[in-house]
Amino acid sequence: MASRRYLLLLLLALWILGLGFLYNFYRLKKEWEGFFYLILHEEKQRLYSALKATLVAGGDPVETLAEYMEGSRLLTGAALVLSGRTIIVPGSAIPPKSLVYTLELKPFRFQLYFSGETFYEIKRHLYIELALWWLLNLAGLGVTLWLLRGYYESRLSLTRERAEAERLRSVSLAVSSVLHEVKNALNNLNFALFRLKKKGTFEETRILEEEIRRLTLYLEEVSDFRKPLTLKLSRLRIDTLVQEVLGEFSERIADLGVEVETQLAPAEIPVDKERMRVVLRNLLRNALEALAEVPPPRKLKLCGEIEGSFYRLEVADSAQLLPEDAKLFKPYHSRKPRGFGLGLFNVKRILEAHGGKVEAEIRSGFTVFTLRLPLGKPSEN
């Protein structure tokens, strides 16, 4: 609000200065016109006196006018009107821009032509000065507004950065709190698992142990994104893995009535199986959550093919909901109100650790996430 007040005060000051200049220009113009007409009035008075004296003495007014014109810088032409006849005074030169005055001296009527070139030339210069002043002021105002725009944009950008930093601090605190509580819960689960093992070996116990191990590993990595990922590579059929992970979402797919289309070329590539599961789960979960926000028909496509030295996998949904691309794979940026924005960040992180990459776009009515994984052993980072 204070910044707006300062801007309004600045504009008001410029407006007052403009009005002041216009008033001064108007006064200057009027003073010049008054001065010029005063000179003309004095010229007419002198001419009137000369003609009157000539007529009283019985002289020739035409000769008097001719002699007067020779010594005058203002009177350029004259004519005498008598009994309907007009007599042009010898030596008269009547320019286009003349100021015409009529002088009555019975029985004659004189038409006097005064030069208006100086008068109109000065007026023209005054208007040119006014136009230049307007141009300079408009240029100055434009520069001022441009500088103000830059200033307020920088202020707005700084405010946004501060708000974003504050939001990231809040999210980081929330994530740290969640990690702490989950770690405590995992410790309790590990203790319970230890007690179950002592009672016997069960398939459920093995599954529980595996899930706790995977979750513990994930939490260790999420605790510090700066640590490089450690991959356990093995060659496996990527198309088979995609089908397995897709099967985990079969109930949700049925609930939403999603039409699924798969075209997966078989290929055996070196990947970390568990981490690739994380990638596929994140992408499929995001796709189904997006499809849940739009009305039917809902479509999901999974296409995979060999492309040069890479295996290209596309996960596409018909929701066409894609957040701002610049922040899509950054941590703590989420389209969902309660999301932490870590899913796609992890996808990108895992793909890059494999020597691959991920891209997102809206194409042909679908939101498409394209994964590229090397067919051979990924280069060491």
Residue pairs with C-beta under 8 A, 6 or more apart in sequence:
3 152
3 155
7 148
10 144
10 148
14 137
14 141
14 144
18 137
21 133
25 126
25 129
25 130
25 133
28 126
29 123
29 126
32 122
32 123
32 126
36 118
36 119
36 122
39 74
40 74
40 99
40 101
40 114
43 72
43 74
43 75
43 114
44 101
44 103
44 112
47 65
47 68
47 75
47 103
47 112
48 103
48 105
50 64
50 68
51 61
51 64
51 65
51 103
51 105
51 110
52 105
54 60
54 61
54 64
55 61
55 105
55 108
61 80
61 105
61 108
61 110
62 80
62 87
62 89
62 90
65 78
65 80
65 89
65 110
66 89
66 90
66 91
68 75
69 75
69 76
69 77
69 78
69 89
69 91
69 92
70 91
73 115
74 114
74 115
75 112
75 113
75 114
75 115
76 92
76 93
76 94
76 95
76 98
76 113
76 114
76 115
77 88
77 89
77 92
77 93
77 94
77 98
77 112
77 113
78 88
78 89
78 92
78 110
78 111
78 112
78 113
79 86
79 87
79 88
79 89
79 92
79 110
79 111
79 113
80 86
80 87
80 89
80 108
80 109
80 110
80 111
81 87
81 108
81 109
81 110
81 111
82 107
82 108
82 109
86 111
92 113
94 113
95 113
95 115
95 116
95 117
97 116
97 117
97 120
98 113
98 114
98 115
98 116
99 113
99 114
99 115
99 116
99 119
100 111
100 112
100 113
100 114
101 111
101 112
101 114
102 109
102 110
102 111
102 112
103 109
103 110
103 111
103 112
104 110
167 332
168 332
171 332
171 340
171 341
172 332
174 340
175 222
175 340
175 342
179 219
179 222
179 223
182 215
182 219
183 219
186 212
186 215
186 216
186 219
189 208
189 212
190 212
193 205
193 208
193 209
193 212
196 202
196 205
196 208
197 205
214 274
217 274
218 278
221 227
221 229
222 342
225 331
225 345
225 349
228 353
228 381
229 275
229 349
229 350
229 353
231 272
231 275
231 353
231 354
232 272
232 273
232 274
233 270
233 271
233 272
233 377
233 378
234 270
234 271
234 272
234 273
235 268
235 269
235 270
236 268
236 269
236 271
236 273
237 266
237 267
237 268
238 264
238 267
238 268
238 269
238 271
238 276
238 304
238 311
238 313
238 373
239 264
239 265
239 266
239 267
239 304
241 271
241 273
241 276
241 277
241 280
242 262
242 264
242 280
242 302
242 304
242 313
243 262
243 264
245 277
245 280
245 281
245 284
246 260
246 262
246 280
246 284
246 302
248 281
249 284
249 285
249 288
252 288
253 260
253 288
253 300
256 288
256 291
256 292
256 298
257 296
257 297
257 298
258 288
258 291
258 298
258 299
258 300
259 297
259 298
259 299
259 300
260 299
260 300
260 301
260 302
261 299
261 300
261 301
261 302
262 301
262 302
262 303
263 301
263 302
263 303
263 304
263 305
264 302
264 303
264 304
264 313
265 304
265 305
265 306
267 304
267 306
267 311
267 375
269 311
269 373
269 374
269 375
270 374
270 376
270 377
270 378
271 354
271 373
272 350
272 353
272 354
275 350
275 353
276 350
278 346
278 347
278 350
279 346
279 347
279 350
279 351
279 371
280 315
282 343
282 344
282 346
282 347
283 315
283 347
283 369
283 371
284 300
284 315
285 343
286 343
286 344
287 300
287 315
287 316
287 317
287 319
287 367
288 300
288 317
289 336
290 317
290 319
290 321
290 367
291 298
291 300
291 317
291 318
291 319
293 319
293 321
294 318
294 319
294 320
294 321
297 318
298 317
298 318
298 319
299 317
299 318
299 366
300 315
300 316
300 317
300 318
301 314
301 315
301 316
301 317
301 366
302 313
302 314
302 315
302 316
303 313
303 314
303 316
304 311
304 312
304 313
304 314
305 311
305 312
306 312
306 375
307 372
309 374
309 375
309 376
310 356
310 372
310 373
310 374
310 375
311 372
311 373
311 374
311 375
312 370
312 371
312 372
313 370
313 371
313 372
313 373
314 368
314 369
314 370
314 371
315 368
315 369
315 371
316 363
316 366
316 367
316 368
316 369
317 366
317 367
318 365
318 366
318 367
319 367
320 362
320 365
320 366
320 367
321 335
321 367
322 328
322 360
322 361
322 362
322 367
323 333
323 334
323 335
325 360
327 333
328 344
328 360
329 344
329 345
329 347
329 348
329 358
330 341
330 345
331 341
331 342
331 345
332 340
332 341
332 342
333 341
334 340
334 341
347 358
347 369
348 357
348 358
351 357
351 358
351 371
351 372
351 373
352 381
353 378
353 381
354 373
354 374
354 378
355 373
355 374
355 378
355 379
355 381
356 371
356 372
356 373
356 374
356 378
357 371
357 372
358 369
358 370
358 371
358 372
359 369
359 370
360 367
360 368
360 369
360 370
361 367
361 368
361 370
362 368
